[in-house]
Amino acid sequence: MTIARTAMVLAAGYGARMRPLTETMPKPLVPLLERPLIDHVLDRLAAAGVETAIVNVHYLPEQIEAHMRERASRPPATKISDEGDLLLDTGGGAKKALPMLGDGPFFIHNSDSVWAEGVTPALPAMLRAWDPERMDCLLLLAPLSTSIGYAARGDFDMAPDGRLTRRGERQVVPFAFAGVSLCTAALFEDAPDGPFSLNLLWDKALAKGRLHGARLEGRWMHVGTPEALVEAEASFEHEDEGA
């Protein structure tokens, strides 16, 4: 099975939709079941074999940096990528961190992406599915039918071989991007400088038929608002009661 020793955790944003919780606290530190969102992410990365996570910071960075020091005895090891001067968006932030991420493969993981696992844990399943001969990037996709807190019309459709197509303007498609991708540094070849979205690189891979998806077997929680946070906690508690 492929091994990913490093990961990028995107933790620099303002979390505007999570206000008022994020007026005095960065969104990655908002608690879900009494644990900061970013701890759910880091613990899951460690369980998948990731040894070092690069955490980018911009909004209220001193709080995230202090939390990383507090959990320094727990894997994975963490390094800070400081975007204090300029918020670089998802693609620009990952590009800046490439010297620390290495050639890869590595995960790029939103700091607020959480889910209840199915029979097959999601990140190890992505590593087993990774095939650099066929793909430039592999996205974790959540079925809309089982997701919590997501009300949009989906992001992608997926062919039987895993290749992706984007949702058309008037379409409804069955999968939402669940906040995790797997790629190598090669994805960033010819990437622009400064702020840009990972969507720019995904579209290039998509045009070559090299953007693929892995279906999440568990239940994804789209924790975008305070209301969605409450819904996610209730869903986790319900699953614990049924375990």
C-alpha positions as CSV (number, residue, x, y, z in Angstrom):
1,M,0.0,0.0,0.0
2,T,1.1,3.5,-0.7
3,I,2.5,5.5,2.3
4,A,1.9,9.2,2.9
5,R,4.4,10.4,5.5
6,T,3.3,14.1,5.3
7,A,0.1,16.1,5.1
8,M,-1.0,19.7,4.7
9,V,-3.7,20.8,7.1
10,L,-5.5,23.9,5.9
11,A,-6.1,26.0,9.0
12,A,-5.5,29.6,7.9
13,G,-9.0,30.8,7.0
14,Y,-11.3,33.2,8.8
15,G,-14.2,30.8,9.4
16,A,-16.6,33.6,8.7
17,R,-19.7,31.3,8.4
18,M,-19.0,29.9,11.8
19,R,-19.4,33.3,13.6
20,P,-20.0,34.2,16.4
21,L,-17.9,31.2,17.5
22,T,-14.9,32.4,15.4
23,E,-14.9,36.0,16.5
24,T,-12.4,35.2,19.2
25,M,-11.2,31.7,18.2
26,P,-10.0,30.3,14.9
27,K,-12.3,27.7,13.4
28,P,-9.8,24.8,13.7
29,L,-10.0,25.2,17.5
30,V,-13.8,25.2,17.6
31,P,-14.7,22.1,19.7
32,L,-16.6,19.1,18.4
33,L,-17.5,16.6,21.1
34,E,-15.1,18.5,23.4
35,R,-12.1,18.2,21.0
36,P,-11.0,20.9,18.6
37,L,-11.8,20.2,15.0
38,I,-8.1,20.1,14.1
39,D,-7.5,17.4,16.7
40,H,-10.0,15.1,14.9
41,V,-8.0,15.7,11.7
42,L,-4.5,15.3,13.2
43,D,-5.5,12.1,15.0
44,R,-7.0,10.6,11.9
45,L,-3.9,11.5,9.9
46,A,-1.7,9.9,12.5
47,A,-3.8,6.7,12.4
48,A,-3.2,6.6,8.6
49,G,0.6,6.6,9.1
50,V,1.3,10.3,8.5
51,E,4.4,11.3,10.5
52,T,4.4,15.1,9.9
53,A,1.6,17.6,9.3
54,I,2.2,21.1,8.0
55,V,-0.4,23.5,9.5
56,N,-0.8,26.9,7.8
57,V,-1.9,29.9,9.9
58,H,-3.1,33.4,9.2
59,Y,-6.2,34.3,11.4
60,L,-5.5,34.3,15.1
61,P,-2.3,32.3,14.5
62,E,-1.0,32.5,18.0
63,Q,-3.9,30.3,19.3
64,I,-3.2,27.6,16.7
65,E,0.5,27.7,17.4
66,A,-0.1,27.4,21.1
67,H,-2.4,24.4,20.6
68,M,0.2,22.7,18.4
69,R,2.7,23.1,21.3
70,E,0.2,21.7,23.8
71,R,-0.2,18.5,21.7
72,A,3.5,18.1,20.8
73,S,3.7,14.8,22.5
74,R,1.0,13.3,20.3
75,P,1.6,12.2,16.7
76,P,1.9,13.5,14.1
77,A,4.7,16.0,14.5
78,T,3.5,19.4,13.3
79,K,5.2,22.3,11.6
80,I,3.7,25.8,11.1
81,S,3.5,27.4,7.6
82,D,3.1,31.1,8.4
83,E,0.8,33.1,6.0
84,G,0.6,36.1,8.3
85,D,1.7,38.5,5.5
86,L,-0.7,37.1,2.9
87,L,-3.5,34.6,3.0
88,L,-2.7,32.2,0.1
89,D,-5.9,30.2,-0.4
90,T,-5.9,26.5,-0.6
91,G,-3.6,26.0,-3.6
92,G,-1.2,28.8,-2.7
93,G,-0.9,27.7,0.9
94,A,-0.1,24.1,-0.2
95,K,2.4,25.4,-2.8
96,K,4.3,27.4,-0.1
97,A,4.5,24.3,2.1
98,L,5.9,22.1,-0.6
99,P,9.5,22.2,0.7
100,M,8.2,20.7,4.0
101,L,5.8,18.3,2.3
102,G,8.3,16.8,0.0
103,D,7.6,15.0,-3.3
104,G,4.7,13.0,-1.8
105,P,2.3,11.5,-2.1
106,F,0.8,13.7,0.7
107,F,-2.7,14.5,1.9
108,I,-4.2,18.0,1.8
109,H,-6.8,18.0,4.5
110,N,-9.2,20.8,5.5
111,S,-9.0,21.5,9.2
112,D,-12.8,21.2,9.6
113,S,-13.4,18.0,7.6
114,V,-14.8,15.3,9.9
115,W,-16.7,12.1,9.4
116,A,-17.8,8.9,11.1
117,E,-15.9,6.0,9.6
118,G,-17.6,3.2,7.7
119,V,-16.4,-0.3,7.5
120,T,-13.3,0.8,5.5
121,P,-11.4,3.8,7.0
122,A,-11.3,6.6,4.5
123,L,-7.6,7.7,4.5
124,P,-6.1,4.1,4.2
125,A,-8.7,3.5,1.4
126,M,-7.4,6.5,-0.5
127,L,-3.8,5.3,-0.1
128,R,-4.8,1.9,-1.5
129,A,-6.6,3.5,-4.4
130,W,-3.7,5.9,-5.3
131,D,-2.2,5.1,-8.7
132,P,0.2,7.8,-10.1
133,E,0.0,6.1,-13.5
134,R,-3.7,7.0,-13.9
135,M,-4.2,10.1,-11.6
136,D,-2.7,13.4,-10.7
137,C,-5.0,13.9,-7.7
138,L,-7.4,11.8,-5.8
139,L,-10.3,13.4,-3.9
140,L,-12.3,12.0,-1.1
141,L,-16.0,12.3,-2.0
142,A,-19.0,12.0,0.2
143,P,-22.4,10.8,-1.1
144,L,-25.0,13.5,-0.6
145,S,-27.5,10.9,0.4
146,T,-25.7,10.2,3.7
147,S,-24.0,13.5,4.5
148,I,-24.9,15.8,7.4
149,G,-25.2,19.6,7.2
150,Y,-24.7,19.8,3.4
151,A,-27.6,21.4,1.4
152,A,-26.0,22.1,-2.0
153,R,-26.3,20.2,-5.3
154,G,-23.0,18.3,-5.1
155,D,-19.6,18.9,-6.7
156,F,-18.8,15.9,-8.8
157,D,-20.1,12.9,-10.7
158,M,-17.8,9.8,-10.7
159,A,-17.4,7.2,-13.4
160,P,-17.0,3.5,-12.6
161,D,-13.2,3.8,-13.0
162,G,-13.1,6.7,-10.5
163,R,-12.6,9.5,-13.0
164,L,-14.5,12.7,-12.1
165,T,-16.6,15.3,-13.9
166,R,-17.8,18.5,-12.4
167,R,-21.5,19.3,-11.8
168,G,-23.1,21.3,-14.7
169,E,-24.9,24.5,-13.9
170,R,-28.3,23.0,-13.7
171,Q,-27.3,19.5,-12.6
172,V,-27.5,17.7,-9.3
173,V,-24.7,15.2,-8.8
174,P,-24.3,12.5,-6.2
175,F,-21.0,13.5,-4.5
176,A,-19.6,16.4,-2.5
177,F,-15.9,17.0,-2.0
178,A,-15.3,15.9,1.6
179,G,-12.3,18.1,2.3
180,V,-9.4,15.7,1.7
181,S,-7.2,15.1,-1.4
182,L,-4.1,13.0,-2.1
183,C,-1.5,14.2,-4.6
184,T,2.2,14.7,-5.2
185,A,4.3,17.8,-5.7
186,A,4.0,17.2,-9.5
187,L,0.4,18.5,-9.3
188,F,1.9,22.0,-8.6
189,E,4.0,22.1,-11.7
190,D,3.5,25.5,-13.4
191,A,1.2,26.6,-10.6
192,P,1.0,30.4,-10.2
193,D,2.6,32.4,-7.4
194,G,0.5,34.0,-4.7
195,P,-3.1,33.1,-3.7
196,F,-5.0,30.5,-5.8
197,S,-7.5,27.7,-5.2
198,L,-6.7,24.0,-5.5
199,N,-9.7,24.0,-8.0
200,L,-7.3,25.5,-10.6
201,L,-5.0,22.5,-10.4
202,W,-8.0,20.0,-10.2
203,D,-9.4,21.5,-13.4
204,K,-6.1,20.9,-15.2
205,A,-6.1,17.3,-14.0
206,L,-9.7,16.9,-14.9
207,A,-9.0,18.1,-18.5
208,K,-6.5,15.3,-18.9
209,G,-8.8,12.7,-17.4
210,R,-6.5,12.4,-14.4
211,L,-8.7,13.7,-11.5
212,H,-10.1,10.7,-9.6
213,G,-12.4,10.2,-6.6
214,A,-12.6,7.8,-3.7
215,R,-16.0,7.2,-2.2
216,L,-16.3,7.8,1.6
217,E,-18.1,4.8,3.2
218,G,-18.8,6.7,6.4
219,R,-21.0,9.6,7.2
220,W,-19.5,13.1,6.4
221,M,-20.3,16.1,8.6
222,H,-20.2,19.4,6.7
223,V,-19.3,21.6,9.7
224,G,-19.8,25.0,8.1
225,T,-22.0,26.9,10.6
226,P,-22.8,26.8,14.3
227,E,-26.1,25.0,13.5
228,A,-24.2,22.4,11.4
229,L,-21.8,21.9,14.4
230,V,-24.8,21.0,16.6
231,E,-26.1,18.6,14.0
232,A,-22.8,16.9,13.7
233,E,-22.5,16.5,17.4
234,A,-25.9,15.0,17.6
235,S,-25.1,12.6,14.7
236,F,-21.8,11.4,16.4
237,E,-23.7,10.9,19.7
238,H,-26.4,8.9,18.0
239,E,-23.8,6.6,16.3
240,D,-22.0,6.1,19.6
241,E,-25.3,5.1,21.2
242,G,-25.8,2.5,18.4
243,A,-22.3,1.1,18.6
